[in-house]
Amino acid sequence: MNTEIQNLQRTASQVRRDIVRMVHGCQSGHPGGSLGCTDFLVALYFKILKHDPAFKADGIGEDLFFLSNGHISPVFYSVLARSGYFEPSELATFRKLNSRVQGHPTTHEGLPGVRIASGSLGQGMSVAIGASLTKKLNGDKSLVFCLHGDGELQEGQIWEAAMFAPHNKVDNLIATIDVNGQQIDGPTKLVLSLGNLKAKWEAFGWDVLEMKGNDMEDVVNVLENAKSRTGKGKPIVILMYTEMGAGVDFMMGSHKWHGVAPNDEQLELALAQLEESLGDY
Amino acid sequence: MKKYTYTDKKDTRSGFGAGLLEAGKQNHEVVALCADLIGSLKMNDFIKEFPERFFQIGIAEANMMCIAAGMTIGGKIPFTGTFANFSTGRVYDQIRQSIAYSDKNVKICASHAGLTLGEDGATHQILEDIGMMKMLPGMTVINPCDYNQTKAATIAIAKHHGPVYLRFGRPVVPIFTDDDQEFIIGKAWMVNEGKDVSIFATGHIVWKAIQAGEKLAEMGIDAEIINIHTIKPLDVEAVLKSVAKTGCAVSCEEHNRLGGLGDSIAQVLAVNNPTPQEYVAVNDSFGESGTPDQLMKKYGLEAEDIIDAVNRVIKRKK
């Protein structure tokens, strides 16, 4: 394994520490999906995206990322802070009064790195399509990325967006679906089956890739591959298979940790499994 | 009573279409989106002039609102077009989260508002849209009174930064405002100065208020008529100044009496200067099929209804 992948993994370990500490600090939030998507977001912000942490809201000339499943805000905030958008110390204010680090991402308090509010599910793919269309109108060759939960695909608006993007050849867009098979009330196959996602997205006209979302090397390779497939007339979707709670053994394998905070003892157990590579905030 | 005449009648949606074309000429960042109602929204001229700046979304209003929100990132000024019902109730959460809360520079342009959409009936006749939109923090709500004012408002909102709800309609109504008017968002228009009653009207019902004012003058009642084209932010100063003089108010709107212009006026009066007020509005009901004229009459939105309300409110003056 090369050094770059190892460095990304070490960063991911710190981000996972941030996630469990943030959620513990306010005794609320969503650790499960955050941990599952950590490798993806670390690869994106520390390797794939062409972006500037000095942050300009209009994002002209930069790759853009939209988090549609806004409840996994802890991982988004940690990655933004660790890549320089704001001081990691501000993560300690997560979900607390008078904070920019709100429960769900928002532009309202002016947190650098966030370009739209999310939380109410199903809206982010449409937003990303809009940003992609503007980039095309502006002759801006940079790309737009968005992330969705698999449970989020139960929202009808996702399929409105899924129909629109291929019809309009929105080929500067790379959407990723976090396929962890879990949602608040249980496994997706029990709550509302998603069926054959690959066949569905292909039928809608997307270029579909698959990725092992908790294997950093595969994440980087698939994202690079996805980038190379832009500009060819089709939007790209990555089905990213992850484990909810990845990186913390007792949080893995069930929907139980979707929206539950660890107690003091569980925090220690979790932190013992995660290297402090960049220094805790 | 100041004399108002008209030589032509047009639908306010055509004023929107003309304004959109002009806004597009003035600013290359203006883009338009439509959910399968190009003809109804009178967007054809814009599309012909700027085909690359028009986006047909299909029958997917939620997608349209959020695409519009996303398009602002990078500097576009999106104008969305569909019926008022599908511009508000159907997509309230999309507007709330992705446009209003996110402070996106989207212009939500809504045709076929109110009863006067006519024969399609209550499924399409939204009477709650002003209420829903004015409750969103940061949302500007505009309901112009004729073709010229709608055109001017459309051009004005392109120059205003922030989310806007622009409401207009299907029926052909008199054109009585100037074709070169300056539209100032949030600034009420004094239609007629008077001393006995303040009539606050929004949308095409302003013409009915003028008709009522002429008849009231014959009855010896000197009515002040104010066009509140911007419901939010409300021109509080104009409202208070008028009632300080007249001592009573009548609000007129093609909207449910709950949540519309009347409630905005009542709130200002209750807090600042408690004053008798009567409502000319739809009395908390859905509409039904019929011609626009039949519906305006049945639901109590005619000049005669305004006169009745004036007579009632004047009796309540201290």
Contacts between the chains, C-beta under 8 A, distances in Angstrom:
chain1	res1	chain2	res2	distance
A	57	B	73	7.1
A	58	B	73	6.3
A	58	B	74	5.4
A	58	B	75	5.8
A	59	B	73	5.9
A	59	B	74	6.4
A	60	B	74	5.8
A	60	B	75	7.4
A	64	B	73	7.0
A	66	B	70	7.7
A	106	B	101	6.6
A	106	B	102	7.3
A	107	B	101	8.0
A	107	B	102	5.1
A	107	B	103	6.4
A	108	B	101	6.0
A	108	B	102	7.5
A	108	B	103	7.3
A	115	B	73	5.4
A	116	B	69	6.4
A	116	B	70	7.2
A	116	B	73	7.3
A	116	B	98	6.0
A	116	B	102	4.8
A	116	B	104	7.5
A	117	B	97	5.2
A	117	B	98	6.8
A	117	B	101	4.8
A	117	B	102	4.6
A	118	B	97	7.3
A	119	B	97	6.9
A	120	B	93	5.4
A	120	B	96	7.8
A	120	B	97	4.9
A	122	B	62	7.7
A	123	B	62	7.7
A	123	B	66	4.7
A	123	B	94	5.9
A	123	B	97	6.3
A	123	B	98	5.2
A	124	B	66	7.8
A	126	B	62	7.2
A	126	B	63	4.7
A	126	B	64	7.9
A	126	B	65	7.7
A	126	B	66	3.3
A	126	B	67	5.0
A	126	B	69	7.8
A	126	B	70	6.7
A	126	B	94	7.9
A	126	B	98	7.8
A	127	B	66	4.9
A	127	B	67	7.4
A	127	B	69	5.5
A	127	B	70	3.8
A	127	B	73	8.0
A	127	B	98	5.9
A	128	B	70	6.2
A	129	B	63	7.8
A	129	B	67	5.3
A	129	B	70	6.3
A	130	B	66	6.7
A	130	B	67	3.9
A	130	B	68	6.3
A	130	B	69	6.2
A	130	B	70	2.3
A	130	B	71	4.1
A	130	B	72	7.7
A	130	B	73	7.4
A	130	B	78	7.7
A	131	B	70	4.2
A	131	B	71	7.0
A	131	B	73	4.7
A	131	B	74	6.4
A	132	B	70	7.6
A	133	B	55	6.7
A	133	B	67	7.0
A	133	B	70	7.6
A	133	B	71	5.8
A	134	B	70	7.2
A	134	B	71	4.8
A	134	B	72	7.8
A	134	B	73	6.5
A	134	B	74	3.7
A	134	B	75	7.1
A	134	B	76	5.0
A	135	B	74	6.2
A	137	B	31	7.3
A	137	B	52	7.3
A	137	B	53	7.2
A	137	B	74	7.9
A	137	B	76	6.8
A	138	B	74	5.7
A	138	B	75	7.3
A	140	B	74	6.9
A	156	B	62	7.5
A	157	B	60	7.9
A	157	B	62	4.4
A	157	B	63	6.0
A	157	B	66	7.2
A	157	B	94	7.5
A	160	B	58	7.8
A	160	B	60	3.8
A	160	B	62	6.1
A	160	B	63	3.8
A	161	B	63	5.4
A	161	B	66	7.8
A	161	B	67	8.0
A	163	B	58	7.3
A	163	B	60	7.4
A	164	B	57	6.7
A	164	B	58	6.9
A	164	B	60	6.8
A	164	B	63	5.8
A	164	B	67	7.4
A	168	B	55	7.6
